[in-house]
Amino acid sequence: MTNESKYRFVGTRPLRHDGVDKVTGRAQFGADFALPDMLWGRTLRSPHAHARILRMDTHRARALPGVAAVVTAADLPEVEPGPGPVNLRDLSCNVLARNKVLYHGHALAAVAATTEALAAEALELIEVEYEPLPPVLSLDDALAPGAAILHEGRAPKRYKVSGPTNVAARCEFSRGDLTRGFAEADLLLKRSFRTQTVHQGYIEPHAVLAQTGADGRSTLWCCTQGAFMVRHYCSALLGLDSAKLRVVPSEIGGGFGGKTTVYQEPVALLLSRVSGRPVKMVMSREEVFRATGPGCATRVEVKLGARRDGTLTAARASLWYEAGAFPGSPVEPGAMCIFAPYRIENLFIEGFDVCCNKPKTTAYRAPGAPQAAFAMESLLDELAQVLKLDPLELRSRNAAQKGDQLAYGPRFKEIGLTETLSKAREHPHYKAPLEAGCGRGVAVGFWFNAGMNSSATLHLGGDGGVSLVTGNPDIGGSRASLAMLCAEELGIEVERVRPVVADTDTAPYTDLTGGSRVTFATGMAVVEASRKLVAELCARAARIWDCEPAQVTFHEGRCLPTAASGLDHSPLSVAELAARMAQTGGPINAQAQLTARGPGPGFATHICDVRVDPETGRVEVLRYTAIQDAGRAIHPSYVEGQMQGGAAQGIGWALNEEYLYDENGALENAGFLDYRIPVASDLPMIDTVLVEVPNPTHPYGVRGVGETPIVAPLAAVANAVRAATGVRMTELPISPPRLLAALGLKQNGGAR
Amino acid sequence: MRRVGRLLTGLMDSPARGYEAPDSVEQAVALLSAHGPAARPLAGGSDLLVQLRAGLQKPAVIVDLKRIPELSAVVLDDEVLRIGAARSSAALREEPSYRALFPGLLEACELIGSEQIQGRASIGGNLCNASPAADTVPALLVNEARCEIAGPEGRRFVPATEFCTGPGSTVLGLGELLVALHISRPAARSADAFLRFTPRSEMDIAVVSAAARVQLGEDGRCLDARLALGAVGPTAFIAEQAGDALRGVSPDDAALERVAALAREAAAPIDDKRGSIAYRRQVAGVLAKRALRVALARAAERTRG
């Protein structure tokens, strides 16, 4: 890039600080913690997708020698929903079912015993009497007249309907005059798209160790995307003063949004409180699949109006997203994202949050956006085909620019969509010839990225090294990027900054790691704290030189007198000032806390080539290029890694990933053998192109990068399949049987 | 006899599981006879250990076969390749001459699980586990492998085509043990091939699999053809009519399409999470002709060579 000379560390590729720990096995993950006298907790899970709990008897389990505690929802206080975005009463009922079980695998009770085997044996002694209810297993089931209702008597939000409904909420965004917009169009296209329930695919199952002392003070070790989030939820669910709970985040073996809530953490605390002993709970892979929050299944209908030159005149979308057992699908972000990349004067978007008897969905990388983009970017592909326009040209003609207003209100500042589209058109991949039976697809991805609340603390060591303390678990290389920002500001080597992911008693408050926000928002706090530290160093130099702090400036890691001061002193390095801390005023620390405004939206353009086996329907991805605006890539390797990882997950989602439920709502593929994420040999090397259009609200121009790359692949793959076969797949995954059936339909004249 | 006691207990939940590692076939047979169904033989463990962990099997005694030299040996003489039943599939890959003789069988070996799994998993175990989707079984069937079985009454031979009797069940009786697989060297101008269909490229279980072996006549016609299908019936099986359809004819595209149609007819799959009946039938035909095509090309190559 052109800014090479501007920065010393930003834009370089140092080794990550946690690299050696992770490759040597020294890093401690959720299940690596143990304490003397520890018990093992296991969870009793519902064998019904939908049932009333008539009676539960835990006597026999309690009587089993070696069992130290048995808990049910009766041991949890009844909590109010609370004012926050997450309904705490629902969360409590998800953690341990109260009155009703709402999905196959819903936790009902938990046991702590001296061994895992004993705990499992005790579970079998718990007697539960159910009244099975009809399971509601899809959007169609949930919305059908006369459908069984999951939450009787609960009124939907912003949605008026007579009689009971499984719709939990509706959202709407609109602008301009839709009727006029469609009337101005030369061409109207309308289509409906579906996606299935998917897993984030993190490798590390949820794990927790809880310890409660006789004084009621507790410590929790767990793998999570946010220790403060765990502390908040656990203390709220248990009616515990948060000052009595310390949460220590372990290393995290992947999260992708799946570790942004609690499952067994409050239960382990409860078991520990009842038994007076430490309790460890580790989910099996099967439990992870059956009972933690997946990415949601969706149906999205899009209608587009366009002029012959490709200009979009109007757009309408209706989105239905499965929330699972409790309200709260990401339909609203889906609705906000669906038309965001394009300048469309007249639009209308409505979204429905729909409950059904599956686990409560949770975040999955750019929650809600990939499903919405699958619909929009597929229909745009069809539009380009009908208008005989290059699909990138069509997108360029409609691309949002600085100043354009989003459906949900704000106007774009500097954005890089047009740049990613141009880079795509110039890329050798886009011009490369294709063999027979192969096809190329493109798609655009958008994600707004999050800001939220962050803090950072810096502690200067006597030798000039710096501890950088935050509370953000590192799921994407944020230790490195934060340390690099600190090093850049202080002018010290990256290796002299020690980035620490600390517990809730040690780190200043920070919101969880999610929304691609850590390098952006916590990074801002790091920069601010670093600048405070520099100011303090200047003050110390002034004291040494007996001058005013304003007469001292800081440059490349050294304090020196300003030119205007007329003073003549040898510069003092950070290490030299650190060595004299005690004599110049004592320890030097700095802290910053902020609510980060203006996270720069992320745009990406992806190009995908596939080969389709016409006799089996199997799709092979031959070549893949991801082009993304990173604002500024602090550590380019880790940004590229995010782009590749997002693309890989998106390709899996497009081709093979789906939860398969039987007619009773039991998950049939609760493991990585039959839930098929791609293996290395399924993918080509994913090429990356970094675009850097700096985000004006960040001191280094950073935009979030982690989520945007999963938004485009679903449609990029589907569009490539269309190009290879002439068949437009409107339902994911494009698994071999599904594609073969569609190909057969085409042969028999049934296809479009 | 070596007793390693509770060596494996760290790996398994159940506390009082016995472990025996006999040195000879006779000792192994004696142990299996004495304990009956409560004893389970262990080779690589790539099926057994998974089943133990899932709680699907709770044997009282595990009889580890890997210390028995006869079960770990692979010997190739002028007529026969004899594969010790406990020999890992990865070990077979190390000797190039085996691949030269039975490329299809080796292709099957290379598809079992992953590289790591192949370091443990044995072909004998793959057969004894009797999964209809087992990767190496169709290749054993087309190559007319014979199973050498040791038992309380001595030794007997059973054709591989008769070894599996259903999902998870075999002809092995009380105290009996698969010792080795015998495969005759291929006849002149003949070759085998194996193909498997999975949505993923590896680390997956066959939706359908097909093995083929053909022998070409000097005139280019097909002298003999055998086709085996996996995962489309309770056991892998020889699709007799499909193979017969190629015998004596010129193996052109039309002939292969006829074979494909017969293979579809022979397939008797079930609907499950890995594939529907209709899909499996369709793909069985596709794999049948493709496997035959590969085998035919190899046989033609050998004719020239």
Interface residues (C-beta under 8 A of the other chain):
Chain A: E116 A117 E615 T616 R618 L655 N656 L660 E668 N669 L673 D674 R676 P678 V679 S681 D682 S735 P736 P737 L740 A741
Chain B: D13 S14 P15 F197 P199 R200 S201 E202 M203 D204 I205 V207 K273 R274 G275 S276 Y279 Q282 V283 V286
